[in-house]
């Protein structure tokens, strides 16, 4: 069968990636699934900020020049010789960005892949890379298991209108009844999170020059400080949040978008001593623990909340694999 | 009854405190315990690094000039009208540094105080401010409930021969079978932790000029990095530990001794992004949660390990309240 794939032309240590850094290749894929393999069709490929880190330099699981891009995808099983999968199964997975793929039993055993057959249809297969995929698991894991909210606590979320942040805020409001403050870039996004997602307040970070100004803004909307900070961006957001974090406060470190395009990340000024008497906690995490089912109850809970209408997925997508280098990546990297 | 107390003469924002900053006062204490009160005799008063912070400036629970010092003590109930206490009971508590005290029912209800009657005698009442007191609860809470060691993991401990660090290392070795690396000042302490406490390796931080040199030392003794860091001192120890912390690594922030004598704490250079893919955690904590019994199983476990001979308490003490300003505080503040 014919397959198309997204190939990285050159690594990009810093700066904003564009279509000139990728090409679309064609190849032939065998459909002999062997003893234990499956043949799959990829229907959606993600374009999220984590991909920026993957193309900085080869090594450490990153993509080298000339290699096929890899990341989160969703798709359908075309043919199966594996007892866990049947033809027609829908799934989310972490795989190369190629439209048709033959996964041998060995490869399959090492692949992060979760079944969505009973939860979605081909019509909303995009949920496999959204609310029922990496962004959903990131929001769920970070909020439910890392931050562990209590009712009436205050949460601050950066990149608050993004794929992850938007879900964190809605869950904080709808499931945990928290006071929710989001940081977004621009008035339009600030209005979206307040009007559509039900946030209590929004801070337009584009109107804020540094950590000191952000602290002042946060004190206006949360005079008693914040109990939780969902960290998506880094830099001044982290410093300001530490400053207004209350006793027993928690920070879930999920991403550092503000640093993704720099070759060397900017270091934060940090005073660990402040954490002692306040019993504060900072914890980094990635979605893999929840996507693999190793931890928590992500798919069941999230699907339930989605079905009950408690969460509104926000999605932006474009048709055709050739659109990925042109539109999707730039959308993702400017989405905050 | 006659009581003596330690009074702070002047606050000391920075620098090393000495006998000139304290005086011993005498006063009369009534022994009418009323409806619900108790009369107590303080037998031991702690002299640990946390006291340095208390005399920097008034406010925030600190001591103001002219006030009686307060901190962790151990003692005996002389007279009781309270159903929870009987004459002869031994205890640990957080109280003013005065030899005889009348605690009304109201004061008692607000005092952190734990019963040790069945665990110690007057002969080892010093355990009430050591292994069965704040240092013990700090070591226990930080290791057992914050760091949560797994067998064969590697732990790095700063101030590793101190009241807290020495217990953390012994517990890591004796209870959890971890690889233990301690940082101490000078050859003598390095030998003590290896020979008496059973540590696998010791780093003499006085031979190390900066974080880069400490990283090199740590890589020699732990080529694969560390899984846990018990943070007692701050500064270069924190930065170096973050650098060699493995995936799923944890840091328990317990103290920052290196910063206690400075007016403004030195900030660490910190990259939160490093914590994401590694699922790392940094958590501050104070012993109150375990001393109050709110969390964990401190007294029962610690007393058991002590009785089984698994832990060797290290104590330095001097007789007489007048010795406290002269010897004890300086011992405590240079104990690392």
Interface residues (C-beta under 8 A of the other chain):
Chain A: X231 X234 X238 X251 X253 X254 X255 X256 X259 X265 X267 X268 X269 X270 X271 X272 X273 X274 X275 X276 X277 X278 X279 X280 X281 X282 X283 X284 X285 X286 X289
Chain B: X231 X234 X238 X251 X253 X254 X255 X256 X259 X265 X267 X268 X269 X270 X271 X272 X273 X274 X275 X276 X277 X278 X279 X280 X281 X282 X283 X284 X285 X286 X289
